Amino acid sequence: MLHPISKIATLAVAAPLAGAMLFAAPATAASTSPAAASTASTASAASAAKKADDPFSVFAVKGTAPKKVRPGGKITYSLKATNTGPYESKAGEYYVVVYAPKGVDVGGKWSYYGPKKSQCVSDGPIAVCAVDKTMKVGDSVSFTFRMNVKKNAKGTLKSTLGVLAYDVPNGAENLSREELERLGVKSWLYGKQYSTRVVR
């Protein structure tokens, strides 16, 4: 179920700001010592723990950003996110996010193009979009964002485009993000960083 857009406005606090390492790869098998590896029971327990720690849905993210922009101009980001499984991800369990640098104005006038019934809001330097669509394994969603570059922008603008996915358990589909966080529901951020140089 799609959460009301007012409930995702503070979703930005769930992940670090742009510039940090935001790509969340699928969990890898935990390493074990030679002694532990020699016992089948330990290996079995480690395997069970590994499976429990895996995300419900892993998203592959592809995006584009311009190589150069001018101060005061426009910057366009495009994103395509694909659910690679192992499970489907329902509306309210995943969000499309853009982490913009200081040189890009997300608080002002900006636009987006995405699936019907999608809703986006800005929260500080971050744009967050809820999509009213169940993403089955192999399904994709695409978004385009058009934002203003600040007149005082300079240097290299590093932006991150991605998907924030929650491992929502059965019976918790209607909970808000805040409630999911309070209950300790795991979240996974799949993203890629793009650099755009400001030229004068």
C-alpha positions in Angstrom: 0.0 0.0 0.0 1.3 3.4 -0.9 1.9 5.5 2.2 0.6 9.1 2.1 3.3 11.4 0.8 3.3 13.3 4.1 4.7 10.2 5.7 7.8 10.0 3.5 8.9 13.6 3.8 11.3 12.8 6.5 12.7 9.7 4.8 16.0 11.4 4.2 17.2 10.7 7.8 17.2 7.0 7.0 20.4 7.2 5.0 23.6 9.2 4.8 23.9 12.3 2.7 25.4 12.4 -0.8 29.1 12.1 -0.8 29.1 9.1 1.4 29.3 5.5 0.2 25.6 4.8 -0.6 25.7 1.7 -2.6 24.4 -1.3 -0.7 25.4 -4.5 -2.3 23.7 -7.8 -1.6 25.0 -9.2 1.7 28.0 -11.5 1.2 28.6 -14.8 3.1 30.1 -14.3 6.5 33.7 -15.4 6.7 34.5 -18.2 9.2 37.7 -19.4 10.9 39.1 -22.7 9.7 38.0 -24.3 13.0 34.4 -23.1 12.6 34.4 -24.1 8.9 35.3 -27.6 9.9 32.0 -28.2 11.7 28.8 -28.7 9.7 26.6 -27.3 12.5 28.5 -24.0 12.6 28.4 -23.7 8.8 24.6 -24.5 8.9 24.0 -21.8 11.5 26.1 -19.3 9.6 24.1 -20.1 6.5 20.8 -19.6 8.3 22.0 -16.2 9.7 23.2 -15.1 6.3 19.8 -15.9 4.7 18.0 -14.0 7.5 20.2 -10.9 6.8 19.7 -10.9 3.1 17.4 -8.1 1.7 13.9 -9.1 0.5 14.5 -7.2 -2.7 17.8 -6.1 -4.4 17.5 -3.2 -6.8 19.9 -2.7 -9.8 20.2 1.0 -10.5 21.2 2.7 -13.7 21.3 6.5 -14.1 22.5 9.4 -16.1 23.7 12.9 -15.2 25.2 15.6 -17.4 29.0 15.9 -17.5 28.9 19.7 -17.4 26.4 22.4 -16.3 26.5 26.2 -15.9 25.7 28.1 -12.7 22.1 29.1 -12.7 21.2 26.5 -15.3 19.3 23.3 -15.2 20.5 19.8 -14.4 18.6 16.6 -15.4 19.0 13.3 -13.7 17.5 10.0 -15.1 17.1 6.8 -13.1 16.0 3.3 -13.9 15.7 0.8 -11.0 15.0 -2.9 -11.5 14.0 -5.3 -8.8 16.3 -8.3 -9.2 14.7 -10.3 -6.4 14.5 -12.6 -4.7 11.0 -11.2 -3.8 8.6 -8.6 -5.1 8.6 -5.2 -3.5 5.2 -3.6 -2.9 4.3 0.1 -2.9 5.3 1.5 0.5 8.3 -0.9 0.7 10.6 1.0 -1.6 11.3 4.7 -2.5 13.2 6.3 -5.3 15.7 8.9 -3.9 18.0 11.6 -5.3 20.7 12.9 -3.0 21.7 16.3 -4.5 24.8 18.3 -3.7 24.8 21.8 -2.2 25.1 23.4 -5.6 21.7 22.0 -6.7 18.5 23.6 -5.4 16.1 20.9 -4.3 14.1 23.1 -2.0 13.0 25.4 -4.8 11.1 24.7 -8.0 11.9 21.4 -9.6 10.1 18.8 -11.6 9.9 15.0 -12.0 8.5 12.5 -14.5 7.7 9.0 -13.4 5.0 6.3 -13.2 1.4 7.3 -12.8 0.4 8.0 -9.2 4.0 8.5 -8.1 4.5 11.3 -5.6 7.7 13.1 -4.8 8.7 15.6 -2.1 11.9 17.3 -1.2 13.5 17.1 2.2 16.5 19.3 2.5 19.0 18.2 -0.2 17.0 15.0 -1.0 14.1 14.2 -3.3 12.0 11.2 -2.2 9.5 9.5 -4.4 6.8 6.9 -3.5 5.6 4.7 -6.4 2.1 3.1 -6.4 3.3 -0.1 -8.0 4.2 -3.6 -6.9 7.6 -4.3 -8.3 7.7 -8.0 -9.2 11.1 -9.6 -9.9 12.3 -8.2 -13.2 10.1 -5.1 -13.1 11.5 -1.6 -13.5 10.6 2.0 -12.8 12.0 5.0 -14.4 12.2 8.6 -13.3 13.6 11.9 -14.7 14.3 14.8 -12.4 15.0 18.4 -13.6 16.4 20.7 -11.0 18.0 24.2 -10.8 21.7 24.7 -10.4 22.5 27.5 -7.9 24.1 30.6 -9.3 27.0 30.3 -6.9 27.6 26.6 -7.7 31.2 25.7 -8.4 33.5 22.7 -8.6 32.1 19.2 -9.1 28.6 18.4 -8.2 28.3 14.8 -6.9 24.8 13.4 -6.8 23.5 10.0 -5.9 20.5 8.3 -7.5 19.0 5.2 -6.0 16.3 3.2 -4.2 15.7 2.9 -0.5 14.0 -0.5 0.2 12.5 -1.8 3.4 12.2 -5.4 4.5 8.6 -5.0 5.5 7.2 -8.1 7.4 3.7 -9.4 6.8 1.1 -7.4 8.6 3.2 -4.2 8.6 2.4 -3.0 5.1 0.4 0.0 6.3 2.9 1.3 8.7 4.6 4.7 8.1 8.4 5.0 7.7 8.7 6.3 11.2 6.9 3.3 12.6 9.1 1.0 10.5 12.2 2.7 11.9 10.9 2.4 15.4 10.3 -1.3 15.0 13.8 -1.7 13.6 12.7 -2.9 10.2 15.8 -3.2 8.0 16.3 -0.9 5.1 18.7 -1.1 2.2 20.0 1.7 0.0 21.0 0.8 -3.6 22.5 3.8 -5.4 25.2 5.1 -7.7 27.0 8.4 -7.6 27.4 10.7 -10.6 29.7 13.7 -11.0 28.9 16.9 -12.9 31.4 19.7 -13.4 30.3 23.3 -13.1 31.7 25.4 -16.0 31.6 29.2 -16.4 
